[in-house]
Amino acid sequence: MAALVPTAGENYGNRQTSVCAGAIGARSWHAYEKANAPAQDYPSRPITIVVPFAPGGATDVIGRIIADRLRAFLRQPVIIENVTGAAGSIGAGRVARAQPDGYMLDVGQWSTHVTNGAIYALSYDLLKDFEPVALLSSQPYLIGAKKTLPPNDLNGLIAWLKANPDKALAGTAGVGAESHIMGVFFQHETNTRFQFVPYRGASQAIQDLVAGQIDLMFMVPSNFVPQVRAGTIKAYAVTAKNRLAAAPDIPTVDETGLPGFYESSWWALFAPKGTPKNVVGKLNTAVLDALANPAVRQRLADQGFEIPPRDRQTPEALGALQKADIEKWWPINKAANIKGE
């Protein structure tokens, strides 16, 4: 299909293209074709996917699972690069400023592409500087604690926290990370108080939870379930209507004293704003192939990831989800006065 010629004044990234008297001169047309040639042959070289958190966390796990299948579909190397710091905003910012050609992408998640905008003074705009590609997965949260914490169920935990205000230490993957925000929301909904201990990633926080250095955490199952299975920590509840297939012994919040406390995180693939639509389309097709692959689906299920239905895997659906969550969570974060370090 022939490429559409930009109309007068149409903006592509940082370039302004003008059409004079309805005609494009030979030189202008050659420049336009040259600028769009990479999109026609995409991909022709390795692709880098930035994971804005440390290795071993949920975002890193899902990024590597998806990248394995993208390599086969796109027939190019797909390299995972962990760029950490500031609750994922450093890595996301690197992608926001990258050349919009499809060769640098971002495995973003709920905190990096929703709540960070209310917490940090970002050098980029979460809606204006990214192209949504596809929703990858979602997970509810687990409310967990060290093995020796006295309460044995969620009702008991809430009662214990009320009886011991500010005594418990809750580990987080960083100031403003999803584990922090869920803890703040839990405090608000249960009228409890406890202190937060920020770490540079989820894996470090979980290590201290296992060691008994902190008391509790609010974390996605992919980070928690292996430790729960090993018996090194306890899980009180999952923040969903249904129990997890990967951990069916953990009750839901409805079953344990906090009905309706349904919250989940999501992960998605983003490209820099201005990435050609056919490149975004090819990447989306590659993700659809990955999410339909039985081996990929099993690997995700084993980690507790939930695969979205097909109608939620489009770029448009991801953009709508991100915008709706920004409208919901920014006021909550600002009211809690959560500020990034």
CORCORUR-V747970 format. One line per field, one symbol per residue. burial: b if it has 24 or more other ideal C-beta (glycine too) atoms within 12 Angstrom, else e. Layout:
# CORCORUR-V747970
burial: ???
This chain:
# CORCORUR-V747970
burial: eeeeeeeeeeebbeeeeeeeeeeeeeeeeeebeebbeebeebbeeebbbbbbbbebbbbbbbbbbbbbbbeebbebebebbbbbbbbbbbbbbbbbbbbbbbbbbbbbbbbbbbbbbbbbebebebbebbbbbbbbbbbbbbbbbbeebebebbeebbebbeeeeeebbbbbbbbbbbbbbbbbbbbebbebebebbbbbbbbbbbbbbbeeebbbbbbbbbbbbbbbeeeebbbbbbbbeebbbbbeebbbbeebebeebebbbbbbbbbbbbbbbbbbbbbbbbbbbbbeeeebbebbbebbbbbbeeebbbbeebbebbeebbeebbebbeebebebe
